[in-house]
Amino acid sequence: MSQAIRFRPQAELAASVPVAIDQVRHPHYGRYLEEFEPGQVFVHPRGFTFFSAQMESFARTYMQCNPLYLNQVYARAYGYTGLVASPQMVFNAVLSLGVQNDSEKAMANLGYYDAQFLRPVYEGDTLRSLTKVIDRKARGDGKPGIVTIRTLGINQNEQVVMQYQRKIMVGEQGRRPPTTPLPAGSSAAAFPWVDDAQVWLPDFPATLPSGLTGPNSYFEDFPVGSIIVHANGRTITDEHLPLTYAVGNTHPLHFDRVFSAGLSGKMSGDPIVYGGLVFAWLEGLASRDVSENSVWELGFTEGYHTQPAIAGDTVAALSRVLAAEDAPGALAERFGIVTFQLIGVKNIASADALAKYGADLFIKENDKKALDKEKIEAKIFEIERRLLIRKGN
């Protein structure tokens, strides 16, 4: 049902309306440290609808090789109802939806924890995002504090599709004006975090498709302790600016050179590449070696951006097998779970990084001081991830 409405013609008004300098507003977003209250819930604006062209483009932009994200016929042959949105795309969309409320004032993202992907996202699905403040720690003496938050991605059927926790470093408000207030009632919103979460996967058919993946990425190809040096690197250009817009991230550090150049310290200068994109490129560089035969990304934890990247940097990746076990229940006959440590480096080939730094490359950067070891300037990322991978038998 529609209706026809006639509006008055548009008239030029600017010259006849006085400029009211005393009525200027400066809306700005994110939160200062004092504005985070434990228990507070942010209902993030907008939402994100997934379209097949967008899903396929994301997978190709970040060099992902799993056919579930690229080949609709293959995805259906595994029992999925259509092309599956890559977990990296889901994660980036859910995180970016929350930036306006929870981290647009953040000085640094300190880590990702306990990320779980609970349901597939398909073409036409629309996700919204909610964040709950878990903890706030001031460090005194004008130092930025640390805020712990949990974020949910919820689909149009009110089902949680992913959830994760992260820590952000946030400065104090000081004499600056408060940020744009939350809509009334936001903090009283429900926050359906799933404890002891189950993963909802299709009933995999008796006969699984073959012939569209490489030969060396089945469960049996990952003995514990093995290290995979991923051959290719990826040079990041100014493409990262529109790609940041594409996932909806609103932090000016990633696309506003006037803002980034006005900062002090090592973050000053060109816009910093949004970390979610760096993660996606590193995961993509590893894809054909470790996840081509994965049927689900279970999640990731202990993830840290240890150095920033800017346009012109070339990133490369290595993976180390931390654990391998049978999948639970009836899935065990055909699938296993492999835990990988994914390491990212910049401006050095992955093979050269391994030759130069050896085992130190796989030690968490924050642990090195206690071990009397130097941090590695070329290392930019570290995370542990779990994949459900098809067996080759």
C-alpha positions, 0 to 999 in steps of 0.5 A: 500500500502506498500513498501520493503526497504533495510537498511544497516546492523547494525554495532557496533559503540560505541567504535569508536565514541568519547564521546562529553561531551560538547554536552550533552543535558538535556531535561526536561518538564513541565513549570516554573512559568515565562514560563506560558503566559496567552492566551498560548495554549499547544497542548499535545503530543501522544493522547489516544485510548480507548480499551474495555479491558482497559476500563473494567480493569480500572472500576474493578481496581477502584471498579466501580459498574455501569454496563454501564462501565462493561456490554456491553449488559446493556449499549446498552440496555440504548441506548449507542452504546457499553461499555462506558468508565468511566468518571474517566478514561476519566478524568485521560487520558485527565489530564495525557496527559497534564502533560508533558506541563502544570504540570510536574514542579508543586509542588501541584495541588490546585483544580479542577473546572467546570469539565463537561463530554459532550459526551460518549467515546466508544471503539476505540475512540481516545482523544487528549488534549489541555490546555489554560493558563488563569491566572498566579499569582506570590506571590513574595519573592521566593514563588511558584506562582499559574497558572490557566489553562483550559483543553479540551479532544477532540475526533477523530471527533473534538468533545469536550468530556470533559473540566475542569479548575484547579489551580496548584502551580508552582515554579519560574525558577530562575537560572535553564535552561528553559524547552523544548520549545513548537513546533512552532505554538502551542500557536496559536492553536484553543481552542474550550472551550464550554460555556453553554455546552450541554450534548450529550446523547443517546435517552433512550429507553421506557423500561430500563433494570432492575435487575443488580443494587442494590435497594438503589441507585435510585433518590428517595433514596437520600433525601437532607442532608442525609449522606452515609457512604461507608462501605469498604476502599481500601489499596493502594500498590505499584500498584499505580506506574504502574497505573500512567504509564497506564493513561500516567501521567509523573510527577516523583513525582508519580513514581520516589523515587530518585526524591521524596526523594530529595524534602523537606517538607511533600512531601519528601519520597516515591512517592506520589500517583497521585491524579487522582487515589485517586479520582478514588478509592474514587469514586469507593468505593462510586459507589454501594451506589450512582452511580449504577443507574446513566446514566451520570456523569455531572461533578464535581467542588470545588475538592481539595486534602487536604493531600497526600497519599502514598503506604500503606495508606488505603482510605475510602469515605463518600458522603453527598447529597447537592441537588436533582432536576428533570432532564430537559425537557422530561427526568424529568419523569424518571431521576433526578439530584443529587449533592453529596459532596464526602469526602475521608479519610485515615487510618481510617474507614469512620464510625469512621471518621464521629464519630470522626469529625462529621460535621467538616468533610464536611467543606472545609479545606481551610475555617477552619482557618476563622472559627477557626477550626483545619484542619483534618489530616486524610481527603485527598479529597473533591469534589462536583459532579453531577449525572443524576440518574434513578428514581425508579418509 
